[in-house]
Amino acid sequence: MTIYNYNLGIPATNNDPSQDQPNMRINNDSIYNLVGVDHINFGNANNGKHKQVQLQTGNIPPGLINGFETLYAKVAAGNGELFFTRGLSGTEIQMTGPGAPSIIANGSTFLPGGLILQWGTYVAVATTATSKNFNSVFPNNCFGVWANMQKLTSQTSVDTVYCYGFTPAAFTYFSTSSGVRTVNWIAIGN
């Protein structure tokens, strides 16, 4: 951890400026270096804007220099995204993206760590294996899809829907219903 020295009370009234100059230099250099820790420093395009935000954690063991939680933005998959790095372990966690949340009936959102959650409804055709496209393609993987069939008020039998064949773009479902039924689904991937 860097320590930035600063001399309070410099320049002092009635002091000879030549005597205060070395201490003023230390103060100016410390300010420059301190600003450059979390900000784009002086003399650069966008100077003064944050590069990151470091948050000190409590109860840091003596002598530990990597004890800062850091929040910052960087480009991931072509978009500016927010990341968090744990100071003690150095683990990087993606907090936003990819993309923007779509909070609608057939929508999606992101979860910390780069996970994506998608959901929606579709009409299942009786006893037919059918492919269903996701609202948007998962950039890497689909880890699972879960579905439930909406019960009709007059229904006396238990019908199920099975989901399988997950790809980043689609999944396959099979309905045991004896008719056309609405199915709700949810999928998680990255």
Secondary structure as UniProt FT lines:
FT   TURN            8..9
FT   TURN            13..14
FT   HELIX           17..38
FT   TURN            42..43
FT   TURN            45..48
FT   STRAND          52..56
FT   TURN            62..63
FT   STRAND          68..76
FT   TURN            77..78
FT   STRAND          79..85
FT   TURN            87..89
FT   STRAND          92..94
FT   TURN            105..106
FT   STRAND          108..111
FT   TURN            112..114
FT   STRAND          115..124
FT   TURN            126..127
FT   STRAND          130..133
FT   STRAND          142..149
FT   TURN            153..154
FT   STRAND          161..164
FT   STRAND          170..175
FT   STRAND          181..189
//
